[in-house]
Amino acid sequence: MTRTPKPSAKTAVVPPEPAEAISRHLGSRVKQLRKDRGWSLDALAGASGVSRSMLSQIEREQANPTLAVTLRIARAFGMSLGELLKLPGAGAAVTVIRAEDRAYHYRSDRNCRLRTLSPLNLEKDVEFYELRLQPAGALRSAPHFEGTREFLTVHQGEVRVESADDVEALKAGDSASYRADVPHAIVNTGVGEAVLFLVVIYR
């Protein structure tokens, strides 16, 4: 009878993560993502199509959801299944946001398109956007949290930046920083499309 050699220290196989560990991670991750967005369980239920009771059980680590349910939750957060289930320290070194991924298009109408260029898990820390405004189009915002600032760079076109009572005109190549904890706006004052890059930093 042939004996199977015991694995040496160099070749020892690391056992896969137990299902309980993945379930715990999913529960805490869903709860944290929901709170980061200021969503109630009812809001997440509406966005995902998963019942409030099931979501509550997942967050309390009392349910082992199916793949389909987990995928619906991931899509509600604008994430892939892998991003939602990723265990700490187990992810790839590179995070890619595809131009055609509609989950990252925060606003899209005939006058304004706002697309995030930063991973959603950085939300409420730092946010990076591509903003496209058609002639006379505007992005108007209510005050953000106290201490929030925005940094804007004009790649193409001409715009007017408004921050409370302060107003500045910008053209291609110009950059500006301004308070975003007051009413503020970016308005296309040119004759063509304006393309801008916007960074929001929360304090």
HUNOR-V344206 format. One line per field, one symbol per residue. psi: psi as a letter, one per 40 degrees, with the letter a starting at -180 (. if undefined). burial: + if it has 16 or more other ideal C-beta (glycine too) atoms within 10 Angstrom, else -. A space follows every 50 residues. Layout:
# HUNOR-V344206
psi=???
burial=???
This chain:
# HUNOR-V344206
psi=hhihiihiddehhhiihiddddddddddddddddddefiiddddddddeh iddddddddefeigiiddddddddddefiiddddehiheeiiehhhhide hedehdhhaedhhhhieiideeiechhhihhhhiheiihhiihaihehii hhhhdhahihhhhbehhihiiheiiiiiheeihiihhheaeahhhihhhh hi.
burial=----------------------+-+++-+++-++--+-+-+--++-++-+ ---++--++---+-+---+++++++++++---++++-------------- --++-------+++++-++++-+---++++++++--+++----+---+++ ++-+--+++-+++------+-----+-+++++-+-+++++---+++-+++ ++-
